[in-house]
Amino acid sequence: EVRLVESGGAVVQTGGSLRLSCAASGFSFGEHNMNWVRLIPGKGLEWVALINWDGDSAYYAESVRGRFTISRDNNVNSLYLQMDSLRTEDSALYYCVKGGGYFALDVWGQGTTVAVSS
Amino acid sequence: IQLTQSPPSLSASVGDTVTITCRASQDITTYLAWYQQKPGNAPRLLMYGASTLKSGVPSRFSGSGSGADFTLTIRNLQPADFGTYYCQQVNNYPYTFGGGTKVEIK
């Protein structure tokens, strides 16, 4: 069974940092691009970042570029999101998502909640 | 690239056909995906490449379009089809989602 399990969500103050993790199982993790997507309450889905299969390339939403860093460790089938200089507008449910055919996001974790308070 | 979905919400009866549109601010060829999200659940991929149904998704869902205009059609609407539907372009970074269409069953 293909599975993605996020962890690391917490309540943090503005300006603080947080590191999200995602444990992958049931597929060849090192062969797929991986993404972080967030669900902002009352606003919808926002794509956050992508890292390619071998970790050589990463892309970010403009809203997080320069503050968030996506990384992966293919040896332990894990994806990470380092979040620095957090803002209240970063409060959301963060999903770890596998990239699939035609670059669509084909497998989603259940999410981890980040709440940034002022 | 901005994606504009319409309508923002709709209410329809079981058995109806509903259509959701997604317009891109520039040409994205067919690099468009559709997702369904129900409250409390993660989004679920329905369609990719604008018109290719993901395995296991009921055939009453269909997608069409290319360039900048796309459509998701649900025929013979079922109670399980409630939720919010999102389009997403994966042609250019940063990837972007549409604002969502909330589907309610009357």
Interface residues (C-beta under 8 A of the other chain):
Chain A: N35 V37 L39 G44 L45 E46 W47 L50 Y59 Y60 A61 E62 Y95 G100 G101 Y102 F103 A104 L105 D106 W108 G109 Q110 G111
Chain B: T30 Y31 A33 Y35 Q37 A42 P43 R44 L45 Y48 G49 T52 K54 T84 Y86 Q88 V90 Y93 P94 Y95 T96 F97 G99 G100
